[in-house]
Amino acid sequence: MTGVSTAAQARNQVERLNSQQALLENLATQLATGKKTQKMSGLGNDLLTSSRARANLNSLEVYMNNITNADRRMQIMLQSVNEIQAQAENLSGSVLLLSKESVHQQGEEVMYDDPLTPEVENTRVGMTSADPSIELQTLTEYADNLYGVVMDLLNAQDGDSYLLSGSDTTTKPLEDTGLLDSAITGLITDWKNGVISNEELIADLTSGNTSNNPDAITDDIIGFSSDLSSGNVGDLTVRASNNLEVDYTVQANEDPFRDLVVGLAFLKNAALPPIADTYTDPSSYPGPPDAQGAPGDTLDEMKENFFDVFSSVSSMIENAINDIDSIDFRVETSRARINEVKNNHTETQSLLTDTVAEIEDVNLDEVAVKISALQVQLEATYAVTASVQQLSLVNFI
């Protein structure tokens, strides 16, 4: 008996089955991953477009992270700056309550009648107690507390990075070394002893420049870092895009902060009170006082000299409070700028993501339909193959 060979048909069927099986596996992978291909080379002519879009997305992600980090730092900066300003405004209110009509000192007035003159003069020359009034004591205590608060706020950090040190973020911008308190104590003592005038004391407190004033309170004396004091720190910037770098530098030794720190140090200094010379025993006048007040021969002169300096320091603090607005505005402007860039980046990211998705992604519903149809074809092909394998000339006859 001679058989009819079906080998050629079988081979064709096997090849068809292998092709359909490979297609089914590819579709199953697409359904699982959502991607048309697992190799970039499988994208064909769209490879370059997809690669460029992905590269741009990676760059944008870096810029977005830069902006997010910078925005967080700016928020911390603004919180510190605004808190400094708010606390200083409260101090300013307390300063205004300190009346120039009072000597703000407990005890009784010390009166003196010069025995060398025939007239009874009863000149007021001091007080019997050096203890400050409640108003002055409250002010000095508030200044002392606020001094520590301002120090902490000027040393604001984001993690381990100091935010008000310019580019030198690893260095604490301000330390309380004790030099400032010592320097102001010396200035007040010289002023009370008549060594320096009101104008000289005010200049020493406010100028900050030793080139024309050797006794000026410098940044080094205040306790600012050496790099801040010498101006050797760089700016704090954020790279927001390929061609945009935004500066958001705030330095702890900027004039408003510097003036506020010096003003607080003056108000809290232990040598500042009493305002008037103190004679516990009134009869000891005109001998040396038990506690030295402001310069002057009479109580009125002492008050006048004290409030001359006090008013200048108060004005320095008030101006510092107002000037902090410009720092706040500067940071807010930089923050608004980078957030505008961030919004543009977000839109660009969306477009690039759509481009990549259009090239690389598959329609899962379409893939599912194709898999279902291919499974039907495979089942039919298997059935036909099985039937062909059973055919022979005898069975056919």
C-alpha positions in Angstrom: 0.0 0.0 0.0 1.3 3.4 -1.0 0.8 6.4 1.4 0.3 10.0 0.4 2.9 12.2 2.0 1.6 15.2 4.0 5.1 16.3 5.2 5.1 19.6 3.2 1.7 20.5 4.6 2.8 19.6 8.1 5.8 21.8 7.8 3.7 24.7 6.7 1.3 24.2 9.5 4.1 24.0 12.0 5.6 27.3 10.7 2.2 28.9 10.9 1.7 27.7 14.4 5.2 28.9 15.4 4.5 32.3 13.9 1.1 32.6 15.6 2.6 31.4 18.9 5.4 34.0 18.7 2.8 36.7 17.9 0.7 35.6 20.9 3.7 35.8 23.2 4.5 39.3 21.9 0.9 40.4 22.5 0.9 38.8 26.0 4.1 40.8 26.8 2.5 44.0 25.4 -0.6 43.4 27.6 1.6 42.8 30.7 3.9 45.8 30.1 1.8 48.2 28.1 4.7 48.7 25.7 4.9 47.9 22.0 8.4 46.5 22.3 10.9 45.6 25.1 13.8 46.9 23.0 14.3 50.5 21.8 15.4 49.2 18.5 12.0 47.8 18.1 10.6 51.3 17.7 12.0 51.6 14.1 11.8 55.1 12.6 10.3 56.5 15.9 13.4 55.5 17.9 15.1 59.0 17.6 11.9 60.9 18.5 11.3 58.7 21.5 15.0 59.0 22.7 15.0 62.7 22.4 11.7 63.0 24.3 13.0 60.8 27.1 16.2 62.8 27.3 14.2 66.0 27.6 12.0 64.4 30.3 15.1 63.4 32.3 16.4 67.0 32.1 13.1 68.4 33.1 13.0 66.0 36.1 16.3 67.4 37.3 15.1 71.0 36.9 11.8 70.2 38.7 13.7 68.7 41.6 16.0 71.7 41.7 13.0 74.0 41.8 11.2 71.9 44.5 14.3 72.0 46.7 14.8 75.8 46.2 11.2 76.5 46.8 11.3 74.7 50.1 14.4 76.6 51.1 12.8 79.9 50.2 9.7 79.1 52.2 11.9 78.4 55.3 13.8 81.7 54.6 10.5 83.6 54.3 9.2 82.1 57.5 12.4 83.2 59.3 12.4 86.7 57.8 8.7 87.2 58.5 9.0 86.0 62.1 12.0 88.3 62.7 10.0 91.2 61.4 6.9 90.3 63.4 8.8 89.9 66.7 10.8 93.2 66.1 7.5 95.0 65.5 6.3 93.9 68.9 9.6 95.2 70.4 9.0 98.5 68.5 5.7 98.8 70.2 7.3 98.4 73.7 9.9 101.0 72.8 7.2 103.5 72.0 5.6 103.0 75.4 8.8 104.1 77.1 8.0 107.7 77.9 10.7 110.3 77.7 9.0 112.2 80.6 10.1 109.6 83.1 13.5 108.6 84.4 12.3 105.0 84.5 14.1 104.3 87.7 12.8 103.4 91.2 13.6 105.3 94.4 13.3 108.9 95.2 14.9 111.9 93.4 18.1 113.2 94.9 18.0 117.0 95.4 21.0 119.2 95.9 21.3 122.8 97.0 24.7 124.3 96.3 26.0 125.7 99.6 28.2 128.2 97.8 25.2 130.1 96.4 22.8 132.2 98.5 19.7 130.9 96.6 17.9 127.7 97.4 18.2 125.7 94.2 17.0 122.1 95.0 18.5 120.8 91.7 17.6 117.2 90.8 20.9 115.3 90.5 20.0 111.6 90.7 17.9 108.9 92.2 18.2 106.8 95.3 17.8 103.4 93.5 19.4 102.0 90.4 16.6 99.5 89.9 14.7 100.1 86.6 11.0 100.8 86.4 8.7 98.0 85.3 8.5 99.5 81.8 12.3 99.6 81.3 12.8 96.2 82.8 10.2 94.7 80.6 11.8 96.2 77.6 15.3 95.0 78.4 14.0 91.5 79.2 12.0 91.4 76.0 15.1 92.6 74.0 17.2 89.8 75.7 14.7 87.1 74.8 14.2 88.4 71.3 18.0 88.5 70.8 18.1 84.7 71.1 15.1 84.3 68.9 16.6 86.4 66.1 19.9 84.5 66.4 18.1 81.2 65.9 16.1 82.5 63.0 19.2 83.9 61.2 20.7 80.4 61.6 17.7 78.8 59.9 18.5 75.4 58.3 17.1 73.1 55.7 18.4 69.8 56.9 22.1 70.4 57.5 22.3 73.4 55.2 22.3 76.9 56.6 20.1 79.1 54.4 21.4 82.6 55.3 25.1 81.9 54.7 25.1 82.4 50.9 26.7 79.6 49.1 28.7 78.6 52.2 25.8 76.5 53.5 27.9 74.3 55.8 28.9 77.3 58.0 26.7 78.7 60.7 26.2 82.4 59.8 26.0 83.8 63.3 27.5 82.9 66.6 27.1 84.6 70.0 30.8 84.9 70.8 30.3 87.4 73.6 32.4 90.0 71.7 29.3 92.1 70.9 28.1 92.3 74.4 31.6 93.2 75.6 32.1 95.9 72.9 28.7 97.5 73.7 29.4 97.4 77.4 32.7 99.2 76.8 31.0 101.9 74.6 28.2 102.5 77.1 30.8 102.8 79.9 32.8 105.3 77.9 29.7 107.2 77.1 28.5 107.4 80.7 32.0 108.5 81.8 32.0 111.3 79.2 34.8 109.7 77.1 32.6 109.7 74.0 29.7 111.9 73.1 26.1 110.9 72.1 27.0 111.3 68.5 30.1 109.2 68.8 28.2 106.4 70.6 25.5 106.4 67.9 28.1 106.3 65.1 29.9 103.4 66.8 26.7 101.4 66.9 25.4 102.2 63.4 28.4 102.6 61.0 29.8 99.1 61.0 32.9 100.4 59.2 36.3 100.8 60.9 37.9 102.6 58.0 36.8 105.9 59.3 35.7 104.8 62.8 38.0 102.5 64.7 35.5 101.9 67.4 32.7 100.8 65.1 30.8 97.6 65.7 31.9 95.3 62.9 30.4 92.1 61.6 33.3 90.2 63.2 32.4 91.7 66.6 28.8 90.8 66.1 29.7 87.2 65.5 29.0 86.7 61.8 31.1 84.1 60.1 34.5 85.1 58.7 33.4 84.6 55.1 30.2 86.6 55.5 32.1 89.3 57.3 34.7 89.5 54.5 32.2 89.2 51.7 33.8 86.0 50.4 30.6 83.9 50.0 28.9 83.3 46.7 25.3 83.6 45.9 22.7 81.0 46.5 21.1 80.0 43.2 18.9 77.4 41.5 19.3 76.1 38.0 15.7 76.2 36.8 16.2 75.4 33.1 18.8 75.1 30.5 19.3 78.9 30.3 17.9 80.2 33.6 19.6 80.4 37.0 17.6 82.2 39.7 19.4 84.0 42.6 17.6 83.7 46.0 20.5 84.8 48.2 19.7 86.2 51.7 22.7 86.8 54.0 22.4 87.0 57.8 24.6 90.1 57.9 22.5 92.2 55.5 21.9 95.7 57.0 18.4 95.2 58.4 19.4 92.0 60.3 22.7 93.5 61.4 21.1 96.7 62.7 18.4 94.7 64.5 21.0 92.5 66.2 23.1 95.5 67.3 20.0 97.4 68.5 18.8 94.4 70.6 22.3 93.9 72.0 22.3 97.5 73.1 18.8 97.4 74.7 19.6 94.2 76.6 23.0 95.3 77.8 23.4 95.2 81.6 25.4 98.4 81.5 22.5 100.5 80.0 20.6 101.2 83.2 20.4 103.2 85.3 19.4 106.2 83.3 20.3 108.6 86.2 23.2 108.6 88.7 22.3 106.7 91.8 23.1 107.8 95.4 21.7 105.3 97.9 22.5 107.9 100.5 21.4 111.3 99.1 23.8 113.1 101.4 26.8 111.5 99.6 26.3 113.8 96.6 28.4 115.4 95.1 30.6 112.4 95.7 30.9 109.6 93.1 27.6 107.8 92.5 26.9 104.3 93.6 25.8 103.5 90.0 26.7 105.6 87.0 23.8 107.0 84.8 23.8 108.7 81.5 26.2 111.7 81.1 24.9 115.0 82.5 25.1 117.1 85.6 21.4 117.1 86.4 18.6 114.6 86.2 17.1 116.4 83.2 20.4 116.3 81.4 20.9 112.6 82.0 17.4 111.9 80.7 18.0 114.1 77.7 21.3 112.3 76.8 19.8 108.9 77.4 16.8 109.4 75.2 19.0 111.1 72.5 20.9 107.8 72.1 17.8 105.6 72.9 15.8 107.4 70.1 18.6 106.8 67.6 18.8 103.1 68.4 15.0 102.9 68.3 15.1 104.6 64.8 17.7 102.1 63.7 15.5 99.2 64.8 12.4 100.8 63.1 14.3 101.3 59.9 15.5 97.7 60.0 12.0 96.4 60.4 10.9 98.4 57.4 13.9 97.4 55.3 13.1 93.7 55.9 10.2 94.2 53.5 12.7 94.5 50.6 14.3 91.2 51.5 10.9 89.5 51.7 9.9 91.0 48.4 13.2 89.8 46.8 12.7 86.2 47.9 9.0 86.2 47.0 10.0 87.5 43.5 12.5 84.7 43.0 10.0 82.2 44.3 7.3 83.3 41.9 9.8 83.2 39.1 10.8 79.6 39.6 7.2 78.5 40.2 6.3 80.0 36.8 9.1 78.1 35.2 7.9 75.0 37.1 4.4 75.4 35.6 5.9 75.6 32.1 8.0 72.5 32.8 4.9 70.7 33.9 3.1 71.5 30.6 6.2 70.5 28.6 6.5 67.2 30.6 2.9 66.4 29.8 3.5 67.0 26.0 6.7 64.9 26.1 5.0 62.1 28.1 2.2 62.0 25.5 4.8 61.8 22.7 6.6 58.9 24.3 3.3 57.2 25.1 2.1 57.6 21.5 5.3 56.0 20.2 5.9 53.3 22.8 2.6 52.4 24.5 -0.1 50.1 23.2 -3.8 50.3 23.4 -4.5 47.5 26.0 -8.1 47.0 24.8 -6.9 46.5 21.2 -4.2 44.1 22.4 -6.8 42.1 24.3 -9.0 41.8 21.2 -6.0 40.7 19.1 -5.1 38.1 21.7 -8.7 36.7 21.7 -8.8 36.6 17.9 -5.4 35.0 17.7 -6.3 32.3 20.3 -9.3 31.4 18.1 -7.0 31.2 15.1 -4.6 29.0 17.0 -7.3 26.6 18.1 -8.5 26.4 14.5 -5.0 25.8 13.2 -4.4 23.1 15.8 -7.6 21.4 14.7 -6.6 21.6 11.0 -3.2 20.3 11.8 -4.6 17.3 13.7 -6.9 16.5 10.8 -4.1 16.7 8.2 -1.9 14.3 10.3 -4.7 11.7 10.1 -5.0 11.8 6.3 -3.7 9.0 4.0 -4.6 7.8 0.5 -6.4 4.8 2.0 -8.5 6.9 4.3 -9.2 9.3 1.5 -10.3 6.4 -0.8 
